[in-house]
Amino acid sequence: MKLNGKVAIITGGASGIGAATAKMFSDEGAKVVVADFSEKGQEVADSLFGNAIFVKTDVSKEDDIKNLIHKTVDQFGSVDIMFANAGVGDATPAHELSMEDWQNMIDVNLTGVFLSNKHAIKQMLKQDKGGSIVNNASILGHVGQEGITSYTAAKGGVVNLTRSLGVTYAKNGIRVNAVCPGYIDTPLLDEAPDELKQQLASLHPIGRLGTAEEVAKAVLFLASDDASFITGANLLVDGGYTAQ
């Protein structure tokens, strides 16, 4: 029970990596707060046998994040772990990218992570017992890819934000790390044709897509005391993609 007695918030917890992590955290003894803009987050919370609540949240809105922290503390008494996982995807080249779509990507994938970190840290500082934050970045925060503009920019921001916050709050016992997944077989790919899935799988030396559970295991490691001497790190979970 690596997280016994801990209280964990998971943004983007309604599906994919977030839902897999919520289940894993609950199995490891944590009280879980599933935060998502989708009402499907309630189903995830209900599946965790009384160990979880759902809070509808738009991570790009600071008032929503403040409400999320407030409801977590009101229900469970503290915030010990934040998994800032919520995100959206886009693959539009720069010359075709509208300002509206650019801003939406930055609002959700970068500002949403910043706000989740900011307010989790504020609560953790009040508690004076440290804490652990894990951000969901991406391989595309480390390398570029043809035609993908706003997503790579946002995830690159998450990578360096994680480093900066890890250095800043280490003295307070608050660790800040990130996972950087490769292409993962989640509901985001459900509508993709098999040819595209095969192409994406071939980009990884391991020869397949990752699973949400494989990423969740990495998140669990970083969130737990097993990673007590790790902060400011970006853990690649990418089947060898960036090693090429």
Backbone torsions as a table, in degrees:
resi	resn	phi	psi	omega
1	MET	NA	78.3	-172.8
2	LYS	-65.3	-23.5	-176.2
3	LEU	-118.3	24.8	-176.2
4	ASN	-57.9	125.5	178.8
5	GLY	83.6	-0.6	-179.7
6	LYS	-89.5	154.9	175.2
7	VAL	-115.8	123.3	-173.7
8	ALA	-124.1	133.7	171.7
9	ILE	-101.8	136.6	176.0
10	ILE	-127.3	111.3	174.5
11	THR	-83.3	151.7	-173.9
12	GLY	63.9	36.3	-173.0
13	GLY	-87.7	4.3	-174.2
14	ALA	-79.7	-18.3	-176.1
15	SER	-160.2	174.6	171.9
16	GLY	56.5	-134.8	-177.5
17	ILE	-60.7	-39.6	-179.4
18	GLY	-62.3	-46.2	179.9
19	ALA	-66.1	-40.5	178.3
20	ALA	-63.4	-38.5	179.4
21	THR	-70.4	-38.6	177.5
22	ALA	-58.0	-45.9	179.2
23	LYS	-63.6	-44.1	-177.8
24	MET	-65.1	-42.5	177.8
25	PHE	-61.5	-44.1	179.1
26	SER	-62.4	-43.6	178.4
27	ASP	-60.9	-27.8	-179.6
28	GLU	-92.7	11.3	169.8
29	GLY	101.7	1.5	-177.7
30	ALA	-83.0	151.2	162.1
31	LYS	-84.4	132.4	-169.5
32	VAL	-119.3	135.9	171.5
33	VAL	-111.8	114.1	179.5
34	VAL	-90.2	115.5	179.9
35	ALA	-113.1	130.4	-179.6
36	ASP	-165.0	155.9	174.0
37	PHE	-76.6	-23.7	-180.0
38	SER	-86.5	138.2	177.5
39	GLU	-66.8	-11.8	176.7
40	LYS	-62.4	-17.8	175.6
41	GLY	-59.8	-29.4	177.7
42	GLN	-63.6	-38.8	178.7
43	GLU	-63.2	-41.1	178.6
44	VAL	-63.3	-47.3	179.6
45	ALA	-60.3	-42.5	-178.8
46	ASP	-64.0	-27.1	-177.5
47	SER	-77.7	-6.0	-173.8
48	LEU	-100.9	22.6	165.9
49	PHE	56.4	46.9	175.3
50	GLY	82.3	-0.2	-179.7
51	ASN	-92.4	8.3	-172.4
52	ALA	-147.8	156.0	169.3
53	ILE	-129.6	161.3	176.7
54	PHE	-112.3	135.1	174.1
55	VAL	-128.0	114.6	178.8
56	LYS	-65.2	128.2	-170.0
57	THR	-146.8	131.5	167.1
58	ASP	-101.6	107.3	-171.3
59	VAL	-67.0	-15.6	179.8
60	SER	-80.7	-5.9	-177.7
61	LYS	-110.1	119.9	-175.0
62	GLU	-62.5	-36.8	179.5
63	ASP	-62.7	-35.9	177.7
64	ASP	-65.3	-39.9	179.4
65	ILE	-68.2	-41.5	175.6
66	LYS	-58.7	-42.8	178.1
67	ASN	-63.3	-39.9	179.2
68	LEU	-60.9	-46.4	178.9
69	ILE	-64.0	-44.8	-179.4
70	HIS	-59.0	-47.0	-177.6
71	LYS	-67.8	-33.9	177.6
72	THR	-64.0	-48.5	-179.0
73	VAL	-66.2	-39.2	179.2
74	ASP	-62.6	-38.6	-177.1
75	GLN	-82.3	-43.5	-169.5
76	PHE	-119.6	-8.4	171.9
77	GLY	95.6	-16.1	-177.6
78	SER	-163.9	172.3	167.9
79	VAL	-126.5	112.4	-178.8
80	ASP	-103.9	-28.9	-176.8
81	ILE	-138.5	135.6	171.2
82	MET	-123.7	121.7	170.1
83	PHE	-107.1	100.8	-179.4
84	ALA	-84.3	90.4	-168.8
85	ASN	-110.9	-21.9	-173.5
86	ALA	-59.0	137.5	179.0
87	GLY	-168.3	165.2	176.1
88	VAL	-128.7	164.4	-178.3
89	GLY	-118.0	156.5	175.9
90	ASP	-162.8	143.9	-179.8
91	ALA	-135.0	56.9	-177.7
92	THR	-106.5	129.3	176.6
93	PRO	-66.0	156.2	-169.9
94	ALA	-57.3	-41.0	-174.1
95	HIS	-72.3	-10.9	178.1
96	GLU	-110.0	-2.0	-172.0
97	LEU	-85.3	123.8	178.1
98	SER	-77.6	155.8	175.7
99	MET	-62.2	-33.9	178.9
100	GLU	-62.8	-46.0	-179.4
101	ASP	-69.7	-38.0	175.1
102	TRP	-58.1	-48.7	-175.7
103	GLN	-65.8	-38.5	178.5
104	ASN	-61.6	-41.9	179.1
105	MET	-62.6	-47.2	-179.6
106	ILE	-65.0	-40.6	-179.2
107	ASP	-59.5	-44.3	-175.9
108	VAL	-84.2	-52.6	-168.6
109	ASN	-81.6	-21.7	179.0
110	LEU	-115.7	-56.0	179.2
111	THR	-62.6	-38.2	178.3
112	GLY	-61.4	-39.0	176.6
113	VAL	-67.5	-45.0	178.3
114	PHE	-56.9	-48.8	-178.4
115	LEU	-64.0	-40.6	178.1
116	SER	-61.7	-42.6	177.8
117	ASN	-66.9	-48.3	-177.0
118	LYS	-54.1	-50.9	-173.5
119	HIS	-80.6	-26.9	171.2
120	ALA	-65.8	-42.6	179.6
121	ILE	-63.4	-43.8	178.6
122	LYS	-57.1	-42.6	179.0
123	GLN	-69.0	-41.8	-179.8
124	MET	-63.7	-36.9	177.3
125	LEU	-64.5	-36.9	176.7
126	LYS	-64.1	-37.0	-176.6
127	GLN	-74.4	-26.1	176.9
128	ASP	57.7	37.8	176.1
129	LYS	-135.7	16.6	179.0
130	GLY	78.0	-167.2	-179.6
131	GLY	168.7	177.9	-178.4
132	SER	-136.4	130.0	176.6
133	ILE	-118.6	134.0	174.5
134	VAL	-124.7	125.2	177.0
135	ASN	-102.2	147.3	175.3
136	ASN	-96.7	105.2	176.7
137	ALA	-97.6	-129.1	-177.2
138	SER	-177.8	159.1	167.6
139	ILE	-56.1	-30.4	-177.6
140	LEU	-80.7	7.2	164.5
141	GLY	-90.1	-8.6	-178.7
142	HIS	-112.8	-31.0	-178.5
143	VAL	-133.0	156.2	175.6
144	GLY	-87.3	164.7	173.3
145	GLN	-145.6	137.9	-174.5
146	GLU	-54.2	128.4	172.8
147	GLY	83.8	-5.6	-178.1
148	ILE	-105.5	110.7	-169.5
149	THR	-105.8	-69.0	-172.3
150	SER	-68.8	-34.7	-179.3
151	TYR	-64.5	-46.2	179.8
152	THR	-64.5	-37.8	178.9
153	ALA	-63.4	-45.6	-179.1
154	ALA	-65.7	-44.7	-177.7
155	LYS	-70.3	-33.1	172.5
156	GLY	-61.5	-37.9	175.1
157	GLY	-62.8	-40.3	179.0
158	VAL	-63.6	-40.6	179.6
159	VAL	-58.6	-48.1	-177.0
160	ASN	-79.5	-30.2	172.3
161	LEU	-58.8	-42.9	179.4
162	THR	-60.3	-44.7	179.0
163	ARG	-61.0	-46.7	-177.0
164	SER	-64.1	-45.4	180.0
165	LEU	-67.9	-36.3	177.6
166	GLY	-59.7	-42.0	178.4
167	VAL	-69.9	-41.8	-174.0
168	THR	-66.1	-41.4	-170.7
169	TYR	-106.7	8.7	177.8
170	ALA	-58.8	-38.4	-178.7
171	LYS	-65.2	-18.6	178.8
172	ASN	-95.0	4.7	-178.7
173	GLY	75.7	16.0	178.2
174	ILE	-103.2	115.2	179.3
175	ARG	-94.4	137.4	179.3
176	VAL	-129.1	116.6	-179.4
177	ASN	-134.1	174.1	177.8
178	ALA	-139.9	150.6	165.8
179	VAL	-100.6	145.6	-178.7
180	CYS	-127.2	85.4	-175.9
181	PRO	-73.2	153.0	164.9
182	GLY	-80.6	-152.5	178.2
183	TYR	-78.1	123.9	-172.3
184	ILE	-115.9	139.6	-179.8
185	ASP	-79.4	88.5	-179.5
186	THR	-123.7	174.9	178.6
187	PRO	-56.2	-20.4	177.1
188	LEU	-61.9	-24.0	-179.5
189	LEU	-101.1	3.0	-176.8
190	ASP	-58.2	-35.7	-176.8
191	GLU	-89.5	-4.0	-177.9
192	ALA	-74.2	140.6	177.0
193	PRO	-65.4	154.6	-178.0
194	ASP	-58.6	-34.0	-179.1
195	GLU	-62.3	-40.1	179.6
196	LEU	-68.0	-43.1	178.3
197	LYS	-59.3	-41.7	179.2
198	GLN	-65.3	-39.1	178.2
199	GLN	-63.5	-45.1	179.6
200	LEU	-64.6	-40.2	178.7
201	ALA	-60.9	-37.4	-176.7
202	SER	-69.4	-15.5	179.3
203	LEU	-73.0	-16.8	-177.6
204	HIS	-100.7	128.9	177.8
205	PRO	-54.0	-30.1	177.1
206	ILE	-66.6	-21.7	170.5
207	GLY	90.0	16.6	179.4
208	ARG	-154.7	170.3	170.5
209	LEU	-76.2	153.8	172.6
210	GLY	-78.5	170.0	176.3
211	THR	-112.9	156.7	178.6
212	ALA	-60.4	-36.2	-179.5
213	GLU	-66.0	-35.1	178.4
214	GLU	-65.3	-39.3	176.5
215	VAL	-69.3	-40.8	179.9
216	ALA	-58.9	-36.5	178.1
217	LYS	-63.8	-37.6	176.9
218	ALA	-67.8	-39.5	176.8
219	VAL	-62.4	-44.5	178.8
220	LEU	-58.2	-44.9	178.7
221	PHE	-57.9	-50.1	-177.6
222	LEU	-66.8	-33.6	-179.0
223	ALA	-74.4	-25.7	-171.7
224	SER	-90.5	172.1	177.6
225	ASP	-69.9	-9.2	173.5
226	ASP	-60.7	-24.1	-179.3
227	ALA	-107.7	34.0	-171.9
228	SER	-64.1	-19.5	179.2
229	PHE	-108.4	22.9	-178.4
230	ILE	-122.1	121.0	171.7
231	THR	-151.0	150.7	-177.3
232	GLY	73.5	14.8	-175.4
233	ALA	-97.9	152.2	175.0
234	ASN	-121.3	104.6	-173.4
235	LEU	-88.3	115.3	179.2
236	LEU	-78.1	125.4	177.8
237	VAL	-123.3	75.4	-161.4
238	ASP	-136.8	15.6	177.4
239	GLY	57.3	24.4	178.7
240	GLY	90.8	3.9	-174.6
241	TYR	-52.5	-50.4	-173.7
242	THR	-84.7	-3.6	178.7
243	ALA	-83.1	-7.1	-174.8
244	GLN	-80.7	NA	NA
